[in-house]
Amino acid sequence: MDVERLRRLPLFGELDHHDLSQLLRWVREVDVPDGDLMFEQGSVPHDLFVIEEGSLEIVRDGERVAMLGPGDVVGEMAVLKLERRWASASAVGHVRAVSLDTDDLASMSEQMPELADRLREIMHRRERENEASTENEA
């Protein structure tokens, strides 16, 4: 993992070199082979992820609810709300992502509150999208 790879991800793209260097302390690279689960619905969350390469199929109660790809954040809702995972995420093709665990997220939030704010914005937008989707199905 290096600063330039982080800079290419939209979540981190506006950070300066110093902040990106600090972020390297907290992130780790995750590889998920085609068809494997990144996480399972109902599991206790330990990480959120930013997809670098590949796609994730998001499935809730056996139904596909989304396909996420490069630049997308996944798993933030459970981590930020301290709730179990509301859906499963499985790799469609090989997936490479950046992971931030809950302990490091707390440290990062203290030192980079603007990044924590962006994650909360993503979470709130996704909650609104999920509510709208549920209302459309009713």
N, C-alpha and C positions, 0 to 999 in steps of 0.2 A: 504494500500500500504506500502511496506517496501523495504529495500535495497536489500534483497535477491531475491525478485520477479523481481526487475529491473535488477539485475545482470544476471538473466536467459534469458533476451531478448538480442539477438545479437547486436542490436544497442548500447546498454549500457554495454555490457559484459566486455569491456576492461577498463571501468572506475574504479578508485579505490574507496574505501569505502567513503572517504571524498566527492568526486565528486558525487557519488550516493546519499549520504545524502543531498547534495545541490540540486540535481535534484528532490528530494521528495517535495521541495517547489513549484515546477512548474507543476508537473504531477498530474493527477487525474484519477481515475478508471471509466471506462464506461462499462455498460452492455447493450447489444442489444439483445432482444428476437428474436427467429427464425422468419424470414420473415420480420422483421422491417428494415427500412432504417437507415443506419448510417448517410448518407448524400445523397442529391439528385443532379442529374445533373443540372447545371445552377445556383445552390445556391451559395451564398456568403460564402467563407470559414472562419471558426473561429478556427478550430483545425486541427491538424494532429494526426494520431493514430498509435500505434504499437500494433499489435494483440498478445494477450497472449494465448487465447483459442478460438477455433472455426474457422469458415471460412467466408469470405466475397465474394460474387459474385459481380464483377465489370461489370456494363452494361452501354454501351454508345449507344445512339440512338436506344434502344431496342435490341441491340446485346451484348451478353456476350463477353467481351474482356479479362477477367482474373478471376481466383479464387485465393484468397490470404488466407494464413493461419498463424499459430503461428510464430512470429518473423518478419513477414512482416510489412513494413511501408505503410500506405495508407493515401492519402490526402495531401501529402507533396508538390505535384506539384502546386496545387492551392494556398496553403498557402505561399510557397516560392516565387512564381511568382506574387502573389497578383492578381489572376485571378479567375473567377467563376469556380466552379467544372466542369470538362470536362466529368464526368461520375457519375453514382449513385453507391452506395455500400450498399448491403443488406445482412443481416445475414442469413447464412445457418446453422441452429442449433443456439444454444446460443453462443454469442460472448462476450468475455471479452477483453477489450483493455485498454491501457494506452493512455491518451489524453494530448496533449500539445497545449495550445491556442496561438494565434498569439502574444499577448502581452508578455506572458511568454517566448515564443520562442525568442523574441528580447533580453530579459534579459539573457536567457541561452546562446545565441549566443555570447554575450559580454564576459561572464564569462567562457564559454567552447567552444571556437572557433573550436576545433577539432571535437566536436559533430555536430556543424553546418556544418562543411565541409563534414562530413559523410552523412548528410541529403541531401546536394547538390549533392553529388556523386550518391546517390540513385535516386534522381530526374533526373539527366542527363542520367543515365543508362536506366531508364524507358522511357525517351524521345526517346532515340536511339531505344529501343525495339518497341515503338509505331510507329516510322518512318519505321522501317524494316517491321513491320506487314502491314502497309499501302501500302508500295511498293510491297509486295508479293501479295496483293489483286488486284493490278492494272494490 
